[in-house]
Amino acid sequence: MNLYPAEVERVLLDHADVEDAVVIGVRDHEMGEKVCALVVPAPGAAVDVAALTDFCVRRLSRLKAPRHIHLLAELPRITMGKANRRKIREEFEPIVLAAMEAQEAPTHV
């Protein structure tokens, strides 16, 4: 399935608690890549990640909605003001992968 990051980013930016967002694909051995979002909360907002995920699922298909949302104070940018996707991917992909593995790991009692 083809997925355009801009489509998911537009939905995220429609949420009142989101000031900025960028979507990246993170490696996944089952799907090839999983959709992940890096979100900058709006000033004074407390982003509820579960509620933001539900917001995305209601507006996109479940496959297009981010599987993981990571909150940041700001996004790295290039000199023209655009999000530096290369730096974001290099810097945050390992963090997002570790977080996703921790969430998906089975718990033992």
C-alpha positions in Angstrom: 0.0 0.0 0.0 1.3 3.5 -0.8 1.1 6.0 1.9 1.9 9.7 1.6 3.3 11.2 4.8 1.6 14.5 4.0 -1.8 12.9 4.2 -1.2 11.7 7.7 0.5 14.9 8.7 -2.6 17.0 7.6 -4.8 14.9 9.9 -2.4 15.3 12.8 -2.2 19.1 12.3 -6.0 19.2 12.3 -5.9 18.2 16.0 -6.1 21.2 18.4 -3.3 19.9 20.6 -0.8 19.5 17.8 1.4 22.4 16.6 3.7 20.5 14.3 4.1 17.0 13.0 6.2 14.8 10.7 5.5 11.3 9.7 8.2 8.7 8.9 8.3 5.1 8.0 10.1 2.8 10.5 11.5 -0.6 9.4 9.2 -3.5 10.2 10.0 -7.1 9.2 6.2 -7.9 8.7 4.9 -4.9 6.9 8.1 -3.4 5.4 7.5 -0.2 7.3 5.2 1.1 10.0 3.8 4.6 10.2 5.3 6.7 13.0 4.6 10.3 13.9 6.8 12.8 15.6 4.6 15.5 17.1 5.2 18.9 18.7 2.4 19.8 21.1 0.7 23.1 20.8 1.7 25.7 23.5 0.0 24.7 26.8 -1.4 21.5 25.4 -1.1 18.1 27.0 -1.2 15.6 24.1 -3.0 12.4 25.0 -1.3 9.9 22.6 -4.1 7.4 22.8 -6.7 10.0 22.0 -4.5 11.4 19.1 -4.2 7.9 17.7 -8.0 7.4 17.8 -8.4 10.8 16.2 -6.2 9.6 13.3 -7.9 6.2 13.0 -11.3 7.9 12.7 -10.0 10.0 9.8 -7.7 7.5 8.1 -7.7 3.8 7.7 -6.2 1.9 10.5 -3.2 1.0 8.3 -2.5 4.7 7.6 -2.8 5.8 11.2 0.5 6.1 13.1 1.5 2.9 15.0 3.6 5.0 17.3 3.5 8.7 18.3 6.6 10.3 19.8 6.3 13.8 21.4 9.1 16.4 20.8 9.7 19.9 21.9 10.6 20.9 18.3 11.4 19.3 15.0 14.9 19.5 13.4 14.7 21.8 10.4 16.8 22.7 7.4 17.7 26.3 6.6 14.6 26.8 4.5 12.4 26.0 7.5 11.2 22.6 6.3 11.4 19.6 8.6 14.8 17.8 8.1 13.4 14.4 7.4 16.8 12.8 6.9 18.0 13.9 10.3 14.7 13.0 11.9 14.9 9.5 10.4 18.5 9.0 11.5 18.0 10.4 14.9 14.6 9.1 15.9 14.2 5.8 14.1 16.3 3.9 16.7 14.3 5.5 19.5 11.0 4.8 17.9 12.0 1.1 17.2 13.0 0.6 20.8 9.8 2.1 22.1 7.7 0.0 19.7 9.6 -3.2 20.7 9.0 -2.4 24.4 5.3 -1.9 23.7 5.0 -5.1 21.7 7.1 -7.3 24.0 5.1 -9.9 25.9 4.8 -9.4 29.6 5.7 -12.3 31.9 4.0 -12.6 35.3 
